[in-house]
Amino acid sequence: MRPLSLALAAFAFTCASAANFTAPAAAAPAPAIAANQLPMLWEYDTPASKYWEGTPIGTGRFAAMIPGGVASEVIPFNDETLWTGGPYNPNNPEGPKVLAKVREAALAKKWKEADDLAWGLSSKPVHVQFYQAMARLNFQYPGHDLKNAKNYRRSLDMDNAIAETSYELDGVRYTRRVFASFPDQVIV
């Protein structure tokens, strides 16, 4: 399947699967937190200005980065199966021989030699492939502008896998939630 077709198929699958998952109950009370445990919550008062400032959310296989925009939002997705390059075996065929030499040097307490030899255990090639974006979901919110928004907040609740963006505009509170479901392998 061509990359674009794969991206569209995966996105369509995710959308079509939305009817088969169980959404977290919005009105359900939060579980009690032990006295020595803080909630796993990241909070911000501005949208992300760079990719790595977004709130990551995922299923372990399928992931997205939520920037928390007001006027617009571009959400990049990736899937564990999308990488640069083609299939290859990064295992070093000399690994067992090198490991025996590393162990021998370590047992002899020749730490520098063991460390130098350990570099021979690296994969071939040393640099592996990189994740590639599967798709970018674009949202536009006409009439919404960050400079007019009040009480902006975005957060990532890691206990419940929910990324939330909220703000007030012209007396109306807007809230968007994105959540991930591991059992259903979807991000909604």
C-alpha positions in Angstrom: 0.0 0.0 0.0 1.4 3.5 -0.9 2.2 5.7 2.1 -0.7 8.2 1.5 -3.1 5.3 1.1 -1.9 3.8 4.3 -2.3 7.0 6.1 -5.8 7.5 4.8 -6.7 3.9 5.6 -5.4 4.2 9.2 -7.2 7.5 9.7 -10.4 6.0 8.3 -10.0 2.9 10.5 -9.6 5.1 13.5 -12.7 7.2 12.7 -14.7 4.1 11.8 -13.6 2.4 15.0 -14.9 5.2 17.1 -18.3 3.5 17.5 -16.6 0.4 19.0 -14.7 2.0 22.0 -15.8 2.9 25.4 -15.2 6.6 26.1 -14.1 7.6 29.6 -17.1 8.9 31.6 -16.9 12.7 31.8 -19.1 12.9 34.9 -17.5 10.0 36.8 -15.6 11.1 39.9 -11.9 10.9 39.7 -10.4 7.9 41.4 -9.1 8.5 44.9 -5.4 9.3 45.0 -3.2 7.9 47.7 -1.9 10.5 50.1 1.7 10.0 48.8 0.7 10.1 45.1 0.3 13.2 43.1 -1.9 13.2 40.0 0.0 12.6 36.8 -1.0 15.9 35.2 0.9 18.4 33.0 -0.7 21.9 32.8 0.2 24.8 30.5 -1.3 28.3 30.1 -0.3 28.8 26.4 -0.6 26.7 23.3 2.5 24.8 22.1 4.7 26.9 19.8 6.9 24.0 18.8 6.1 20.3 18.1 7.9 19.0 21.2 5.9 21.4 23.4 2.6 19.6 22.5 1.0 17.1 24.8 1.8 13.5 23.6 -1.0 11.0 23.7 -1.0 7.4 22.4 -2.0 3.8 22.6 1.5 2.3 22.6 1.2 1.8 18.8 -0.6 4.8 17.5 0.3 8.3 18.8 -0.4 12.0 18.3 0.9 15.3 19.6 -1.7 17.9 20.7 -0.5 21.5 20.4 -3.7 23.1 21.9 -4.3 25.8 19.4 -7.2 28.3 19.6 -7.7 29.6 16.0 -6.4 26.4 14.4 -4.9 23.1 15.4 -2.6 20.7 13.4 -2.4 17.3 15.0 0.4 15.1 13.7 -0.2 11.3 14.0 2.3 8.4 13.7 2.1 4.7 13.9 4.7 2.2 14.9 4.8 0.7 11.5 5.9 3.8 9.6 9.7 4.2 9.4 12.2 5.5 7.0 14.0 3.0 4.7 13.0 -0.6 4.1 13.1 -3.8 6.0 16.5 -4.8 7.4 18.1 -6.8 10.3 20.1 -4.5 12.6 21.4 -7.4 14.7 25.2 -7.5 14.7 26.3 -11.0 13.5 29.5 -10.6 15.4 27.6 -9.8 18.7 28.1 -13.2 20.4 31.9 -13.2 19.8 32.2 -9.5 20.9 30.1 -10.2 24.0 32.4 -13.0 25.0 35.4 -10.6 24.8 33.6 -7.9 26.8 32.8 -10.4 29.5 36.3 -11.7 29.6 37.7 -8.1 30.0 35.1 -7.3 32.6 35.8 -10.4 34.7 39.5 -9.5 34.5 38.5 -6.0 35.8 39.9 -4.3 32.6 37.1 -1.8 32.6 38.4 0.5 29.9 39.0 -2.4 27.6 35.5 -3.9 28.3 34.0 -0.5 27.6 35.9 -0.1 24.3 35.0 -3.6 23.2 31.3 -3.1 24.1 31.0 -0.6 21.2 31.3 -3.6 18.9 27.9 -4.8 20.1 26.2 -1.9 18.3 23.6 -2.6 15.6 24.6 -2.6 12.0 24.2 0.1 10.9 24.6 2.0 14.2 21.9 4.5 13.3 18.5 2.9 12.9 15.5 4.1 11.1 13.2 6.9 12.3 9.5 7.3 12.8 7.6 9.1 10.0 4.5 11.1 10.3 1.4 9.1 9.2 -0.9 12.1 8.8 -1.7 15.6 10.0 -5.2 16.4 11.0 -6.0 20.1 10.4 -8.8 21.9 12.3 -9.8 25.6 11.8 -11.9 27.5 14.3 -13.1 30.7 12.5 -13.6 33.6 14.9 -11.4 32.1 17.6 -8.3 34.1 18.3 -5.8 33.5 21.1 -5.4 37.2 21.8 -9.2 37.4 22.6 -9.3 34.1 24.6 -9.4 34.2 28.4 -8.5 31.6 31.0 -6.6 29.5 28.5 -5.5 26.1 29.8 -4.2 22.9 28.2 -3.4 19.8 30.1 -2.4 16.2 29.8 -3.9 13.8 32.3 -1.7 10.8 32.2 -3.8 8.8 34.7 -6.7 8.9 32.2 -4.9 9.4 28.9 -6.8 12.7 28.2 -5.4 15.8 26.6 -7.6 18.9 27.1 -7.6 22.4 25.7 -10.0 25.0 27.2 -10.5 28.7 27.0 -13.2 31.4 27.2 -14.2 33.5 24.2 -17.1 36.1 24.3 -18.4 34.6 27.5 -18.5 31.0 26.2 -16.2 28.3 27.6 -14.8 26.0 24.9 -13.3 22.7 25.8 -11.7 20.1 23.5 -10.7 16.7 24.8 -8.6 14.1 23.0 -8.2 10.7 24.5 -6.4 7.4 23.7 -7.8 4.0 24.2 -5.3 1.2 24.5 -7.8 -1.7 24.3 -9.5 -0.2 21.2 -6.2 1.2 19.7 -7.8 4.6 18.8 -7.2 8.2 19.5 -10.4 10.2 19.6 
